[in-house]
Amino acid sequence: MTSAEAPPLTFTTPDLSDAALAAVTARVVETAAEHDRTAALPWPGLRVAHEAGLLTAAVGAQFGGPGAGPRQIARILTALGEGDASVGLLAANTLLTHAAQAAHPSWPTECYHDLLRRSQDGPALVNAVRAEPELGAPARGGLPRTTATRTAGGWVLNGRKAYATGGTGLAYHVVWAVADEPDGDPERPRVGHVIVPGDRPGITWLDTWDHLGLRASNTHDVVYEDVAVPADAFTEIPRGADGVYRDPAAMAGPGSFGHPALYLGVARAARTAFVTFARERVPTALGRPIAQTERIQSVAGEIDLQIVQAETLLHGALLRVESGDTSILPELSAVKVAIARSVIAATQTAVAALGNPGLSRHHPLERHLRDALCIRVHPPQDDAVLVASGRRILGV
């Protein structure tokens, strides 16, 4: 039965009230520390998100979904990131894929219908697999070595990718590759994404992820060896006006604020951990909780200031975009960098104030600090943003 013949799929609109999202956070956090220690995929937290309808919230209305917009997605990911940063990252990649498909459908009909069908049964993860060991992240420029070779029946994919978040848990890979075609231009080959089911023969995972943070995200390397896919599985990336391919992640857009949102959740978790410790810690020399001291109250205020700043930047920018204010579009990359700085500042401030307890594996602040630092790796990165912003305002 083809997708055209299959019964339409429908997804319930999730409850995105503050209370409902807080309840999800409370359930997700229950297994976060365990999965950080074991580095196993955080299926319990993902199932909580799935049961709440959060992993399919961005499925477009034309596909039977709620069609959540950027601000709703951001609120979801902040709640999940507050519970478990790895759950937040896996959910972000999945939600942003659904949102992109809703806005600009590009997947083969059969593949996307299969992803939606799986998404009704349980967490169905998907991720854009783009970085390579030699090239690094494509936001810095260059073409992938991974190739999609045209055959009589479709394409054959070969190559190795790095930092493929989701690992063996991915239902689908969206693989960045160069097209190798008999009638193609070898000087200007087509570049695009290949939609690959995660259970295709020829996919081998290499357990390379041994990271400071997001340890349960399973961001391993993956090798594709003669992986066969249909002819419609390749989607070309549009060239720029100058004929050059540019990575969409090299510049922030409204749909790219999901990742900062999840780390905002990490900062909120750090604030909660700090408050709990301050209320419970009673040094014998003081005789009362350190929360009652002006020093700790000042630190708490600084942490809160940074989080308020990050939240205001995140939602304020998205509200301006929603209102049709296009003047903010060139500034979105700088907004992302500012959010990242606030997230890290809030978390580091909490850890620094507590000293040894804040750096102990027995205290959640240590995990939150490690996870918060990972916000820096998501493109566009600080140096590229600052240079681009400087050139823009200088008119260079």
Buried (B, 14 or more C-beta within 10 A) or exposed (E): EEBEEEEEBEBEEBEBEEEBBEBBBEBBBEBBBEBBEEBBBBBBBBBBBBBBBBBBBBBBEEBBBBBBBBBBBBBBBBBBBBBBBBBBBBBBBBBBBBBBBBEEEBBBEBBBBBBBEBBEEEBBBBBBBBBBEEBEBBBBEBBBBBBBBBEEEBBBBBBBBBBBBBBBBBBBBBBBBBBBBEEEEEEEBBBBBBBBBBEBEBBEBBEBBEBEBBBBBBBBBBBBEEBBBEEBBBBEBEEEEEEEBBBBBBBBEBBBBBBBBBBBBBBBBBBBBBBBBBEEBEEEEEEEBBBEBEEBEEBBEBBBBBBEBBBEBBBEBBEBBEEEEEEBBBBBBBBBBBBBBBBBBBBBBBBEBBEEBBEEEEBBBBBBBBBBBBBBBBBBBBEBBBEBBEEEEEEE
